[in-house]
Amino acid sequence: MPSLQEQYDDAMFDFSTADYDRAIEKLKAVLAEDPQHFDAQLSLGMAYYRKGDYATAIAEGHKAEKMKPGAVLHEGGQ
């Protein structure tokens, strides 16, 4: 079975090709194995954002924020 990092990288490949549904599925699998995987949690929120599901994106983003309070979490960076 691929490592958690390999699973995350695979999900991010799907994200980079705009296959957000597959990315979401794979990111959820990573989080099922490691509920504290910050990058997967943050990326899950971004995938929902890119799909236009803003309510879910915000909810998932808040979960990431609770993992690392004070981290800069926003799309587009500034």
All heavy atoms as a GROMACS GRO file, in nm:
protein
  609
    1MET      N    1   0.085  -0.119   0.000
    1MET     CA    2   0.000   0.000   0.000
    1MET      C    3   0.090   0.125   0.000
    1MET      O    4   0.190   0.129   0.072
    1MET     CB    5  -0.089  -0.002   0.123
    1MET     CG    6  -0.179   0.119   0.134
    1MET     SD    7  -0.306   0.094   0.259
    1MET     CE    8  -0.407   0.232   0.221
    2PRO      N    9   0.053   0.225  -0.079
    2PRO     CA   10   0.134   0.348  -0.084
    2PRO      C   11   0.138   0.417   0.053
    2PRO      O   12   0.044   0.409   0.131
    2PRO     CB   13   0.063   0.435  -0.186
    2PRO     CG   14  -0.040   0.351  -0.251
    2PRO     CD   15  -0.063   0.232  -0.165
    3SER      N   16   0.248   0.486   0.078
    3SER     CA   17   0.260   0.563   0.202
    3SER      C   18   0.158   0.677   0.202
    3SER      O   19   0.102   0.712   0.096
    3SER     CB   20   0.400   0.620   0.215
    3SER     OG   21   0.419   0.725   0.122
    4LEU      N   22   0.137   0.736   0.318
    4LEU     CA   23   0.046   0.849   0.328
    4LEU      C   24   0.092   0.964   0.239
    4LEU      O   25   0.010   1.030   0.174
    4LEU     CB   26   0.039   0.895   0.475
    4LEU     CG   27  -0.100   0.922   0.528
    4LEU    CD1   28  -0.184   0.797   0.524
    4LEU    CD2   29  -0.095   0.978   0.667
    5GLN      N   30   0.223   0.987   0.235
    5GLN     CA   31   0.276   1.094   0.150
    5GLN      C   32   0.248   1.066   0.003
    5GLN      O   33   0.211   1.156  -0.072
    5GLN     CB   34   0.426   1.114   0.174
    5GLN     CG   35   0.484   1.231   0.097
    5GLN     CD   36   0.422   1.365   0.137
    5GLN    OE1   37   0.410   1.394   0.254
    5GLN    NE2   38   0.383   1.444   0.039
    6GLU      N   39   0.265   0.941  -0.038
    6GLU     CA   40   0.236   0.905  -0.178
    6GLU      C   41   0.088   0.922  -0.209
    6GLU      O   42   0.052   0.969  -0.318
    6GLU     CB   43   0.279   0.761  -0.204
    6GLU     CG   44   0.430   0.743  -0.206
    6GLU     CD   45   0.474   0.598  -0.204
    6GLU    OE1   46   0.402   0.512  -0.148
    6GLU    OE2   47   0.580   0.570  -0.259
    7GLN      N   48   0.003   0.886  -0.115
    7GLN     CA   49  -0.141   0.904  -0.135
    7GLN      C   50  -0.175   1.052  -0.147
    7GLN      O   51  -0.255   1.092  -0.232
    7GLN     CB   52  -0.219   0.843  -0.018
    7GLN     CG   53  -0.212   0.692  -0.012
    7GLN     CD   54  -0.282   0.640   0.112
    7GLN    OE1   55  -0.400   0.666   0.133
    7GLN    NE2   56  -0.209   0.569   0.196
    8TYR      N   57  -0.114   1.133  -0.061
    8TYR     CA   58  -0.136   1.278  -0.066
    8TYR      C   59  -0.086   1.334  -0.200
    8TYR      O   60  -0.156   1.413  -0.264
    8TYR     CB   61  -0.066   1.346   0.052
    8TYR     CG   62  -0.072   1.496   0.044
    8TYR    CD1   63  -0.190   1.565   0.072
    8TYR    CD2   64   0.039   1.570   0.004
    8TYR    CE1   65  -0.196   1.703   0.063
    8TYR    CE2   66   0.034   1.708  -0.006
    8TYR     CZ   67  -0.084   1.774   0.024
    8TYR     OH   68  -0.091   1.911   0.013
    9ASP      N   69   0.033   1.294  -0.240
    9ASP     CA   70   0.088   1.341  -0.368
    9ASP      C   71  -0.002   1.303  -0.485
    9ASP      O   72  -0.023   1.384  -0.576
    9ASP     CB   73   0.228   1.285  -0.390
    9ASP     CG   74   0.331   1.342  -0.294
    9ASP    OD1   75   0.304   1.446  -0.230
    9ASP    OD2   76   0.440   1.280  -0.282
   10ASP      N   77  -0.058   1.184  -0.482
   10ASP     CA   78  -0.149   1.138  -0.586
   10ASP      C   79  -0.275   1.226  -0.589
   10ASP      O   80  -0.322   1.265  -0.695
   10ASP     CB   81  -0.184   0.991  -0.562
   10ASP     CG   82  -0.255   0.927  -0.679
   10ASP    OD1   83  -0.223   0.961  -0.795
   10ASP    OD2   84  -0.343   0.842  -0.655
   11ALA      N   85  -0.326   1.257  -0.471
   11ALA     CA   86  -0.444   1.344  -0.463
   11ALA      C   87  -0.412   1.483  -0.518
   11ALA      O   88  -0.493   1.542  -0.590
   11ALA     CB   89  -0.491   1.355  -0.318
   12MET      N   90  -0.293   1.532  -0.489
   12MET     CA   91  -0.256   1.665  -0.537
   12MET      C   92  -0.232   1.666  -0.688
   12MET      O   93  -0.255   1.768  -0.753
   12MET     CB   94  -0.133   1.717  -0.461
   12MET     CG   95  -0.164   1.743  -0.314
   12MET     SD   96  -0.318   1.836  -0.284
   12MET     CE   97  -0.276   1.994  -0.358
   13PHE      N   98  -0.191   1.553  -0.744
   13PHE     CA   99  -0.182   1.544  -0.890
   13PHE      C  100  -0.322   1.562  -0.949
   13PHE      O  101  -0.340   1.637  -1.045
   13PHE     CB  102  -0.120   1.412  -0.934
   13PHE     CG  103  -0.120   1.398  -1.083
   13PHE    CD1  104  -0.023   1.461  -1.160
   13PHE    CD2  105  -0.218   1.323  -1.148
   13PHE    CE1  106  -0.024   1.451  -1.298
   13PHE    CE2  107  -0.219   1.314  -1.286
   13PHE     CZ  108  -0.122   1.378  -1.362
   14ASP      N  109  -0.420   1.492  -0.892
   14ASP     CA  110  -0.558   1.507  -0.940
   14ASP      C  111  -0.604   1.651  -0.926
   14ASP      O  112  -0.668   1.706  -1.015
   14ASP     CB  113  -0.652   1.413  -0.865
   14ASP     CG  114  -0.629   1.267  -0.899
   14ASP    OD1  115  -0.582   1.238  -1.012
   14ASP    OD2  116  -0.657   1.182  -0.814
   15PHE      N  117  -0.570   1.712  -0.814
   15PHE     CA  118  -0.606   1.853  -0.792
   15PHE      C  119  -0.545   1.940  -0.902
   15PHE      O  120  -0.612   2.026  -0.958
   15PHE     CB  121  -0.557   1.898  -0.653
   15PHE     CG  122  -0.594   2.038  -0.617
   15PHE    CD1  123  -0.710   2.063  -0.545
   15PHE    CD2  124  -0.515   2.144  -0.654
   15PHE    CE1  125  -0.746   2.193  -0.511
   15PHE    CE2  126  -0.550   2.274  -0.621
   15PHE     CZ  127  -0.666   2.298  -0.548
   16SER      N  128  -0.418   1.915  -0.934
   16SER     CA  129  -0.348   1.998  -1.032
   16SER      C  130  -0.404   1.981  -1.173
   16SER      O  131  -0.385   2.068  -1.258
   16SER     CB  132  -0.198   1.966  -1.032
   16SER     OG  133  -0.173   1.841  -1.091
   17THR      N  134  -0.472   1.870  -1.198
   17THR     CA  135  -0.534   1.848  -1.329
   17THR      C  136  -0.683   1.881  -1.327
   17THR      O  137  -0.756   1.845  -1.419
   17THR     CB  138  -0.512   1.703  -1.377
   17THR    OG1  139  -0.573   1.613  -1.285
   17THR    CG2  140  -0.365   1.671  -1.393
   18ALA      N  141  -0.726   1.947  -1.220
   18ALA     CA  142  -0.865   1.991  -1.203
   18ALA      C  143  -0.964   1.875  -1.188
   18ALA      O  144  -1.083   1.892  -1.214
   18ALA     CB  145  -0.908   2.086  -1.314
   19ASP      N  146  -0.916   1.759  -1.146
   19ASP     CA  147  -1.004   1.646  -1.117
   19ASP      C  148  -1.036   1.651  -0.968
   19ASP      O  149  -0.987   1.571  -0.888
   19ASP     CB  150  -0.938   1.514  -1.156
   19ASP     CG  151  -1.035   1.396  -1.152
   19ASP    OD1  152  -1.147   1.413  -1.098
   19ASP    OD2  153  -0.998   1.289  -1.202
   20TYR      N  154  -1.118   1.749  -0.931
   20TYR     CA  155  -1.142   1.778  -0.790
   20TYR      C  156  -1.217   1.667  -0.718
   20TYR      O  157  -1.191   1.641  -0.601
   20TYR     CB  158  -1.213   1.912  -0.774
   20TYR     CG  159  -1.134   2.024  -0.838
   20TYR    CD1  160  -1.187   2.102  -0.940
   20TYR    CD2  161  -1.002   2.049  -0.799
   20TYR    CE1  162  -1.113   2.202  -0.999
   20TYR    CE2  163  -0.927   2.149  -0.858
   20TYR     CZ  164  -0.983   2.225  -0.958
   20TYR     OH  165  -0.909   2.323  -1.017
   21ASP      N  166  -1.308   1.599  -0.787
   21ASP     CA  167  -1.382   1.490  -0.723
   21ASP      C  168  -1.287   1.378  -0.680
   21ASP      O  169  -1.297   1.327  -0.568
   21ASP     CB  170  -1.492   1.436  -0.814
   21ASP     CG  171  -1.606   1.534  -0.830
   21ASP    OD1  172  -1.637   1.608  -0.735
   21ASP    OD2  173  -1.665   1.538  -0.940
   22ARG      N  174  -1.195   1.340  -0.768
   22ARG     CA  175  -1.098   1.235  -0.732
   22ARG      C  176  -1.004   1.284  -0.623
   22ARG      O  177  -0.968   1.209  -0.532
   22ARG     CB  178  -1.018   1.192  -0.854
   22ARG     CG  179  -1.100   1.103  -0.946
   22ARG     CD  180  -1.016   1.040  -1.049
   22ARG     NE  181  -0.942   0.931  -0.983
   22ARG     CZ  182  -0.865   0.846  -1.046
   22ARG    NH1  183  -0.849   0.856  -1.176
   22ARG    NH2  184  -0.802   0.751  -0.982
   23ALA      N  185  -0.963   1.410  -0.632
   23ALA     CA  186  -0.875   1.466  -0.528
   23ALA      C  187  -0.944   1.462  -0.393
   23ALA      O  188  -0.884   1.421  -0.293
   23ALA     CB  189  -0.834   1.608  -0.565
   24ILE      N  190  -1.071   1.501  -0.390
   24ILE     CA  191  -1.147   1.501  -0.265
   24ILE      C  192  -1.155   1.359  -0.208
   24ILE      O  193  -1.132   1.338  -0.088
   24ILE     CB  194  -1.287   1.562  -0.287
   24ILE    CG1  195  -1.274   1.714  -0.306
   24ILE    CG2  196  -1.382   1.528  -0.172
   24ILE    CD1  197  -1.398   1.782  -0.358
   25GLU      N  198  -1.186   1.265  -0.292
   25GLU     CA  199  -1.195   1.125  -0.248
   25GLU      C  200  -1.063   1.078  -0.186
   25GLU      O  201  -1.060   1.017  -0.080
   25GLU     CB  202  -1.232   1.039  -0.369
   25GLU     CG  203  -1.242   0.892  -0.342
   25GLU     CD  204  -1.272   0.815  -0.471
   25GLU    OE1  205  -1.360   0.859  -0.548
   25GLU    OE2  206  -1.206   0.712  -0.493
   26LYS      N  207  -0.953   1.109  -0.253
   26LYS     CA  208  -0.822   1.066  -0.206
   26LYS      C  209  -0.779   1.141  -0.081
   26LYS      O  210  -0.717   1.084   0.010
   26LYS     CB  211  -0.719   1.081  -0.317
   26LYS     CG  212  -0.743   0.982  -0.431
   26LYS     CD  213  -0.649   1.006  -0.546
   26LYS     CE  214  -0.678   0.909  -0.660
   26LYS     NZ  215  -0.590   0.930  -0.775
   27LEU      N  216  -0.809   1.270  -0.074
   27LEU     CA  217  -0.775   1.347   0.046
   27LEU      C  218  -0.853   1.298   0.167
   27LEU      O  219  -0.799   1.290   0.278
   27LEU     CB  220  -0.799   1.496   0.021
   27LEU     CG  221  -0.703   1.561  -0.077
   27LEU    CD1  222  -0.755   1.697  -0.122
   27LEU    CD2  223  -0.562   1.572  -0.018
   28LYS      N  224  -0.978   1.261   0.145
   28LYS     CA  225  -1.057   1.204   0.255
   28LYS      C  226  -0.998   1.073   0.302
   28LYS      O  227  -1.000   1.043   0.423
   28LYS     CB  228  -1.203   1.184   0.211
   28LYS     CG  229  -1.282   1.314   0.204
   28LYS     CD  230  -1.425   1.286   0.165
   28LYS     CE  231  -1.510   1.410   0.167
   28LYS     NZ  232  -1.650   1.381   0.131
   29ALA      N  233  -0.943   0.994   0.210
   29ALA     CA  234  -0.880   0.867   0.248
   29ALA      C  235  -0.755   0.893   0.333
   29ALA      O  236  -0.731   0.823   0.432
   29ALA     CB  237  -0.845   0.786   0.124
   30VAL      N  238  -0.676   0.995   0.296
   30VAL     CA  239  -0.559   1.031   0.376
   30VAL      C  240  -0.603   1.072   0.516
   30VAL      O  241  -0.547   1.029   0.616
   30VAL     CB  242  -0.479   1.144   0.308
   30VAL    CG1  243  -0.372   1.199   0.402
   30VAL    CG2  244  -0.416   1.096   0.178
   31LEU      N  245  -0.707   1.155   0.523
   31LEU     CA  246  -0.755   1.202   0.653
   31LEU      C  247  -0.817   1.091   0.736
   31LEU      O  248  -0.814   1.097   0.859
   31LEU     CB  249  -0.853   1.318   0.634
   31LEU     CG  250  -0.786   1.448   0.587
   31LEU    CD1  251  -0.889   1.545   0.534
   31LEU    CD2  252  -0.706   1.509   0.701
   32ALA      N  253  -0.871   0.989   0.671
   32ALA     CA  254  -0.925   0.875   0.745
   32ALA      C  255  -0.812   0.800   0.816
   32ALA      O  256  -0.830   0.750   0.927
   32ALA     CB  257  -0.999   0.781   0.651
   33GLU      N  258  -0.694   0.798   0.753
   33GLU     CA  259  -0.578   0.733   0.813
   33GLU      C  260  -0.509   0.822   0.915
   33GLU      O  261  -0.458   0.776   1.015
   33GLU     CB  262  -0.477   0.693   0.705
   33GLU     CG  263  -0.495   0.554   0.655
   33GLU     CD  264  -0.377   0.511   0.568
   33GLU    OE1  265  -0.266   0.493   0.621
   33GLU    OE2  266  -0.400   0.497   0.447
   34ASP      N  267  -0.504   0.951   0.885
   34ASP     CA  268  -0.438   1.048   0.973
   34ASP      C  269  -0.523   1.174   0.982
   34ASP      O  270  -0.506   1.267   0.904
   34ASP     CB  271  -0.298   1.081   0.921
   34ASP     CG  272  -0.226   1.183   1.008
   34ASP    OD1  273  -0.278   1.221   1.116
   34ASP    OD2  274  -0.115   1.225   0.969
   35PRO      N  275  -0.616   1.179   1.079
   35PRO     CA  276  -0.707   1.293   1.091
   35PRO      C  277  -0.636   1.427   1.118
   35PRO      O  278  -0.698   1.532   1.103
   35PRO     CB  279  -0.796   1.256   1.209
   35PRO     CG  280  -0.785   1.108   1.222
   35PRO     CD  281  -0.647   1.073   1.174
   36GLN      N  282  -0.508   1.423   1.154
   36GLN     CA  283  -0.433   1.546   1.181
   36GLN      C  284  -0.339   1.586   1.067
   36GLN      O  285  -0.250   1.668   1.087
   36GLN     CB  286  -0.354   1.530   1.312
   36GLN     CG  287  -0.442   1.512   1.434
   36GLN     CD  288  -0.539   1.628   1.453
   36GLN    OE1  289  -0.498   1.744   1.454
   36GLN    NE2  290  -0.666   1.599   1.466
   37HIS      N  291  -0.361   1.531   0.949
   37HIS     CA  292  -0.276   1.563   0.833
   37HIS      C  293  -0.318   1.701   0.782
   37HIS      O  294  -0.413   1.716   0.705
   37HIS     CB  295  -0.294   1.455   0.725
   37HIS     CG  296  -0.190   1.458   0.618
   37HIS    ND1  297  -0.177   1.562   0.529
   37HIS    CD2  298  -0.093   1.367   0.587
   37HIS    CE1  299  -0.078   1.536   0.447
   37HIS    NE2  300  -0.025   1.418   0.480
   38PHE      N  301  -0.243   1.803   0.827
   38PHE     CA  302  -0.279   1.942   0.798
   38PHE      C  303  -0.287   1.971   0.649
   38PHE      O  304  -0.383   2.032   0.601
   38PHE     CB  305  -0.178   2.036   0.864
   38PHE     CG  306  -0.201   2.182   0.831
   38PHE    CD1  307  -0.305   2.252   0.891
   38PHE    CD2  308  -0.120   2.246   0.740
   38PHE    CE1  309  -0.327   2.385   0.860
   38PHE    CE2  310  -0.142   2.380   0.709
   38PHE     CZ  311  -0.246   2.450   0.769
   39ASP      N  312  -0.187   1.930   0.572
   39ASP     CA  313  -0.186   1.960   0.429
   39ASP      C  314  -0.305   1.898   0.358
   39ASP      O  315  -0.364   1.961   0.269
   39ASP     CB  316  -0.056   1.914   0.365
   39ASP     CG  317   0.064   1.997   0.411
   39ASP    OD1  318   0.044   2.116   0.444
   39ASP    OD2  319   0.176   1.942   0.415
   40ALA      N  320  -0.340   1.776   0.395
   40ALA     CA  321  -0.457   1.711   0.334
   40ALA      C  322  -0.584   1.785   0.370
   40ALA      O  323  -0.672   1.805   0.285
   40ALA     CB  324  -0.466   1.565   0.376
   41GLN      N  325  -0.594   1.828   0.496
   41GLN     CA  326  -0.714   1.900   0.539
   41GLN      C  327  -0.727   2.033   0.466
   41GLN      O  328  -0.834   2.069   0.417
   41GLN     CB  329  -0.709   1.924   0.691
   41GLN     CG  330  -0.835   1.988   0.746
   41GLN     CD  331  -0.957   1.902   0.726
   41GLN    OE1  332  -0.962   1.791   0.774
   41GLN    NE2  333  -1.056   1.952   0.655
   42LEU      N  334  -0.618   2.104   0.456
   42LEU     CA  335  -0.619   2.233   0.386
   42LEU      C  336  -0.651   2.215   0.238
   42LEU      O  337  -0.734   2.288   0.182
   42LEU     CB  338  -0.483   2.301   0.404
   42LEU     CG  339  -0.470   2.441   0.346
   42LEU    CD1  340  -0.570   2.537   0.408
   42LEU    CD2  341  -0.328   2.491   0.366
   43SER      N  342  -0.591   2.114   0.178
   43SER     CA  343  -0.614   2.088   0.036
   43SER      C  344  -0.757   2.044   0.009
   43SER      O  345  -0.814   2.077  -0.095
   43SER     CB  346  -0.517   1.982  -0.014
   43SER     OG  347  -0.385   2.028  -0.001
   44LEU      N  348  -0.815   1.972   0.104
   44LEU     CA  349  -0.954   1.931   0.089
   44LEU      C  350  -1.044   2.054   0.079
   44LEU      O  351  -1.131   2.062  -0.007
   44LEU     CB  352  -0.995   1.842   0.207
   44LEU     CG  353  -1.137   1.787   0.206
   44LEU    CD1  354  -1.162   1.701   0.083
   44LEU    CD2  355  -1.164   1.708   0.334
   45GLY      N  356  -1.021   2.150   0.165
   45GLY     CA  357  -1.098   2.274   0.159
   45GLY      C  358  -1.078   2.347   0.026
   45GLY      O  359  -1.174   2.397  -0.034
   46MET      N  360  -0.955   2.349  -0.022
   46MET     CA  361  -0.928   2.416  -0.150
   46MET      C  362  -0.995   2.344  -0.266
   46MET      O  363  -1.042   2.408  -0.360
   46MET     CB  364  -0.778   2.427  -0.172
   46MET     CG  365  -0.712   2.524  -0.076
   46MET     SD  366  -0.540   2.567  -0.116
   46MET     CE  367  -0.463   2.407  -0.127
   47ALA      N  368  -0.999   2.210  -0.261
   47ALA     CA  369  -1.064   2.134  -0.368
   47ALA      C  370  -1.214   2.166  -0.372
   47ALA      O  371  -1.271   2.185  -0.480
   47ALA     CB  372  -1.042   1.985  -0.349
   48TYR      N  373  -1.276   2.173  -0.255
   48TYR     CA  374  -1.418   2.211  -0.252
   48TYR      C  375  -1.437   2.354  -0.304
   48TYR      O  376  -1.534   2.383  -0.375
   48TYR     CB  377  -1.475   2.197  -0.111
   48TYR     CG  378  -1.516   2.056  -0.076
   48TYR    CD1  379  -1.448   1.984   0.022
   48TYR    CD2  380  -1.622   1.994  -0.140
   48TYR    CE1  381  -1.484   1.855   0.055
   48TYR    CE2  382  -1.660   1.864  -0.109
   48TYR     CZ  383  -1.591   1.796  -0.011
   48TYR     OH  384  -1.628   1.668   0.020
   49TYR      N  385  -1.345   2.442  -0.270
   49TYR     CA  386  -1.352   2.580  -0.318
   49TYR      C  387  -1.348   2.584  -0.470
   49TYR      O  388  -1.426   2.653  -0.534
   49TYR     CB  389  -1.237   2.661  -0.258
   49TYR     CG  390  -1.231   2.802  -0.308
   49TYR    CD1  391  -1.307   2.903  -0.249
   49TYR    CD2  392  -1.149   2.837  -0.415
   49TYR    CE1  393  -1.302   3.033  -0.296
   49TYR    CE2  394  -1.143   2.966  -0.463
   49TYR     CZ  395  -1.220   3.065  -0.403
   49TYR     OH  396  -1.216   3.193  -0.450
   50ARG      N  397  -1.253   2.510  -0.528
   50ARG     CA  398  -1.239   2.509  -0.674
   50ARG      C  399  -1.362   2.451  -0.742
   50ARG      O  400  -1.393   2.486  -0.855
   50ARG     CB  401  -1.115   2.430  -0.714
   50ARG     CG  402  -0.985   2.496  -0.671
   50ARG     CD  403  -0.949   2.612  -0.763
   50ARG     NE  404  -0.829   2.679  -0.721
   50ARG     CZ  405  -0.707   2.650  -0.762
   50ARG    NH1  406  -0.688   2.551  -0.845
   50ARG    NH2  407  -0.605   2.720  -0.720
   51LYS      N  408  -1.432   2.359  -0.672
   51LYS     CA  409  -1.556   2.302  -0.727
   51LYS      C  410  -1.672   2.399  -0.717
   51LYS      O  411  -1.776   2.379  -0.776
   51LYS     CB  412  -1.595   2.175  -0.650
   51LYS     CG  413  -1.523   2.052  -0.693
   51LYS     CD  414  -1.580   1.930  -0.622
   51LYS     CE  415  -1.728   1.920  -0.646
   51LYS     NZ  416  -1.783   1.787  -0.648
   52GLY      N  417  -1.656   2.504  -0.638
   52GLY     CA  418  -1.763   2.601  -0.618
   52GLY      C  419  -1.853   2.569  -0.499
   52GLY      O  420  -1.954   2.633  -0.479
   53ASP      N  421  -1.814   2.470  -0.418
   53ASP     CA  422  -1.889   2.433  -0.298
   53ASP      C  423  -1.830   2.513  -0.182
   53ASP      O  424  -1.753   2.462  -0.101
   53ASP     CB  425  -1.879   2.282  -0.273
   53ASP     CG  426  -1.964   2.235  -0.157
   53ASP    OD1  427  -2.012   2.319  -0.078
   53ASP    OD2  428  -1.982   2.112  -0.145
   54TYR      N  429  -1.870   2.640  -0.175
   54TYR     CA  430  -1.807   2.732  -0.081
   54TYR      C  431  -1.839   2.701   0.065
   54TYR      O  432  -1.751   2.716   0.151
   54TYR     CB  433  -1.843   2.876  -0.116
   54TYR     CG  434  -1.802   2.910  -0.258
   54TYR    CD1  435  -1.897   2.946  -0.353
   54TYR    CD2  436  -1.670   2.901  -0.298
   54TYR    CE1  437  -1.858   2.974  -0.484
   54TYR    CE2  438  -1.631   2.929  -0.428
   54TYR     CZ  439  -1.725   2.966  -0.520
   54TYR     OH  440  -1.687   2.993  -0.649
   55ALA      N  441  -1.959   2.657   0.094
   55ALA     CA  442  -1.996   2.625   0.232
   55ALA      C  443  -1.909   2.512   0.286
   55ALA      O  444  -1.856   2.520   0.398
   55ALA     CB  445  -2.144   2.589   0.242
   56THR      N  446  -1.892   2.406   0.207
   56THR     CA  447  -1.808   2.294   0.250
   56THR      C  448  -1.662   2.338   0.256
   56THR      O  449  -1.590   2.299   0.348
   56THR     CB  450  -1.826   2.174   0.156
   56THR    OG1  451  -1.965   2.140   0.152
   56THR    CG2  452  -1.747   2.054   0.205
   57ALA      N  453  -1.619   2.420   0.161
   57ALA     CA  454  -1.481   2.469   0.161
   57ALA      C  455  -1.451   2.544   0.290
   57ALA      O  456  -1.346   2.524   0.351
   57ALA     CB  457  -1.458   2.558   0.040
   58ILE      N  458  -1.543   2.628   0.332
   58ILE     CA  459  -1.524   2.706   0.455
   58ILE      C  460  -1.518   2.612   0.576
   58ILE      O  461  -1.432   2.626   0.662
   58ILE     CB  462  -1.635   2.811   0.471
   58ILE    CG1  463  -1.615   2.921   0.365
   58ILE    CG2  464  -1.635   2.870   0.612
   58ILE    CD1  465  -1.732   3.015   0.350
   59ALA      N  466  -1.608   2.515   0.580
   59ALA     CA  467  -1.611   2.421   0.692
   59ALA      C  468  -1.480   2.342   0.700
   59ALA      O  469  -1.422   2.326   0.809
   59ALA     CB  470  -1.729   2.326   0.679
   60GLU      N  471  -1.430   2.295   0.585
   60GLU     CA  472  -1.305   2.219   0.584
   60GLU      C  473  -1.186   2.310   0.616
   60GLU      O  474  -1.092   2.268   0.683
   60GLU     CB  475  -1.286   2.150   0.449
   60GLU     CG  476  -1.392   2.045   0.416
   60GLU     CD  477  -1.399   1.930   0.516
   60GLU    OE1  478  -1.300   1.902   0.586
   60GLU    OE2  479  -1.506   1.867   0.522
   61GLY      N  480  -1.192   2.433   0.571
   61GLY     CA  481  -1.086   2.529   0.603
   61GLY      C  482  -1.079   2.558   0.752
   61GLY      O  483  -0.970   2.570   0.809
   62HIS      N  484  -1.196   2.565   0.817
   62HIS     CA  485  -1.197   2.587   0.962
   62HIS      C  486  -1.135   2.469   1.036
   62HIS      O  487  -1.068   2.488   1.138
   62HIS     CB  488  -1.340   2.612   1.012
   62HIS     CG  489  -1.390   2.750   0.983
   62HIS    ND1  490  -1.323   2.865   1.020
   62HIS    CD2  491  -1.501   2.791   0.920
   62HIS    CE1  492  -1.391   2.971   0.981
   62HIS    NE2  493  -1.499   2.929   0.919
   63LYS      N  494  -1.154   2.349   0.985
   63LYS     CA  495  -1.091   2.231   1.046
   63LYS      C  496  -0.939   2.244   1.039
   63LYS      O  497  -0.868   2.214   1.135
   63LYS     CB  498  -1.137   2.102   0.978
   63LYS     CG  499  -1.281   2.067   1.005
   63LYS     CD  500  -1.319   1.940   0.929
   63LYS     CE  501  -1.466   1.911   0.934
   63LYS     NZ  502  -1.501   1.793   0.853
   64ALA      N  503  -0.889   2.288   0.923
   64ALA     CA  504  -0.744   2.307   0.907
   64ALA      C  505  -0.695   2.416   1.001
   64ALA      O  506  -0.589   2.403   1.064
   64ALA     CB  507  -0.711   2.341   0.762
   65GLU      N  508  -0.771   2.522   1.012
   65GLU     CA  509  -0.732   2.634   1.099
   65GLU      C  510  -0.720   2.590   1.244
   65GLU      O  511  -0.630   2.634   1.316
   65GLU     CB  512  -0.834   2.746   1.085
   65GLU     CG  513  -0.795   2.873   1.157
   65GLU     CD  514  -0.893   2.985   1.131
   65GLU    OE1  515  -1.012   2.958   1.112
   65GLU    OE2  516  -0.847   3.100   1.132
   66LYS      N  517  -0.808   2.500   1.287
   66LYS     CA  518  -0.802   2.450   1.425
   66LYS      C  519  -0.676   2.366   1.447
   66LYS      O  520  -0.626   2.359   1.559
   66LYS     CB  521  -0.926   2.368   1.457
   66LYS     CG  522  -1.049   2.454   1.476
   66LYS     CD  523  -1.171   2.368   1.506
   66LYS     CE  524  -1.294   2.458   1.514
   66LYS     NZ  525  -1.416   2.381   1.530
   67MET      N  526  -0.626   2.302   1.340
   67MET     CA  527  -0.503   2.223   1.352
   67MET      C  528  -0.382   2.312   1.374
   67MET      O  529  -0.290   2.276   1.446
   67MET     CB  530  -0.481   2.138   1.226
   67MET     CG  531  -0.578   2.027   1.209
   67MET     SD  532  -0.540   1.943   1.051
   67MET     CE  533  -0.674   1.827   1.044
   68LYS      N  534  -0.381   2.426   1.306
   68LYS     CA  535  -0.267   2.520   1.315
   68LYS      C  536  -0.321   2.662   1.328
   68LYS      O  537  -0.321   2.738   1.231
   68LYS     CB  538  -0.178   2.510   1.191
   68LYS     CG  539  -0.099   2.381   1.182
   68LYS     CD  540   0.005   2.390   1.073
   68LYS     CE  541   0.085   2.261   1.070
   68LYS     NZ  542   0.191   2.266   0.968
   69PRO      N  543  -0.367   2.698   1.448
   69PRO     CA  544  -0.420   2.833   1.467
   69PRO      C  545  -0.317   2.938   1.427
   69PRO      O  546  -0.198   2.925   1.454
   69PRO     CB  547  -0.449   2.840   1.617
   69PRO     CG  548  -0.464   2.697   1.659
   69PRO     CD  549  -0.370   2.619   1.569
   70GLY      N  550  -0.364   3.040   1.359
   70GLY     CA  551  -0.277   3.149   1.319
   70GLY      C  552  -0.209   3.129   1.185
   70GLY      O  553  -0.145   3.220   1.135
   71ALA      N  554  -0.222   3.010   1.127
   71ALA     CA  555  -0.163   2.988   0.994
   71ALA      C  556  -0.239   3.072   0.892
   71ALA      O  557  -0.358   3.092   0.904
   71ALA     CB  558  -0.168   2.840   0.957
   72VAL      N  559  -0.170   3.120   0.792
   72VAL     CA  560  -0.235   3.197   0.688
   72VAL      C  561  -0.302   3.101   0.593
   72VAL      O  562  -0.237   3.022   0.525
   72VAL     CB  563  -0.133   3.285   0.612
   72VAL    CG1  564  -0.200   3.362   0.500
   72VAL    CG2  565  -0.064   3.379   0.708
   73LEU      N  566  -0.435   3.104   0.589
   73LEU     CA  567  -0.512   3.011   0.508
   73LEU      C  568  -0.605   3.089   0.415
   73LEU      O  569  -0.713   3.127   0.453
   73LEU     CB  570  -0.597   2.920   0.598
   73LEU     CG  571  -0.528   2.847   0.711
   73LEU    CD1  572  -0.628   2.772   0.796
   73LEU    CD2  573  -0.427   2.751   0.653
   74HIS      N  574  -0.560   3.111   0.294
   74HIS     CA  575  -0.648   3.172   0.196
   74HIS      C  576  -0.603   3.138   0.056
   74HIS      O  577  -0.486   3.118   0.032
   74HIS     CB  578  -0.660   3.322   0.217
   74HIS     CG  579  -0.529   3.395   0.208
   74HIS    ND1  580  -0.445   3.405   0.315
   74HIS    CD2  581  -0.469   3.459   0.106
   74HIS    CE1  582  -0.337   3.475   0.278
   74HIS    NE2  583  -0.349   3.508   0.152
   75GLU      N  584  -0.698   3.134  -0.032
   75GLU     CA  585  -0.674   3.103  -0.173
   75GLU      C  586  -0.607   3.224  -0.238
   75GLU      O  587  -0.646   3.337  -0.217
   75GLU     CB  588  -0.808   3.074  -0.242
   75GLU     CG  589  -0.798   3.038  -0.385
   75GLU     CD  590  -0.763   2.891  -0.408
   75GLU    OE1  591  -0.757   2.813  -0.314
   75GLU    OE2  592  -0.740   2.858  -0.524
   76GLY      N  593  -0.505   3.197  -0.315
   76GLY     CA  594  -0.442   3.303  -0.394
   76GLY      C  595  -0.323   3.368  -0.326
   76GLY      O  596  -0.244   3.431  -0.393
   77GLY      N  597  -0.309   3.360  -0.197
   77GLY     CA  598  -0.196   3.414  -0.123
   77GLY      C  599  -0.177   3.563  -0.139
   77GLY      O  600  -0.209   3.620  -0.240
   78GLN      N  601  -0.132   3.626  -0.036
   78GLN     CA  602  -0.103   3.769  -0.041
   78GLN      C  603  -0.001   3.804   0.062
   78GLN      O  604   0.019   3.737   0.158
   78GLN     CB  605  -0.230   3.849  -0.014
   78GLN     CG  606  -0.227   3.981  -0.081
   78GLN     CD  607  -0.357   4.058  -0.062
   78GLN    OE1  608  -0.447   4.018   0.008
   78GLN    NE2  609  -0.363   4.169  -0.126
   0.00000   0.00000   0.00000
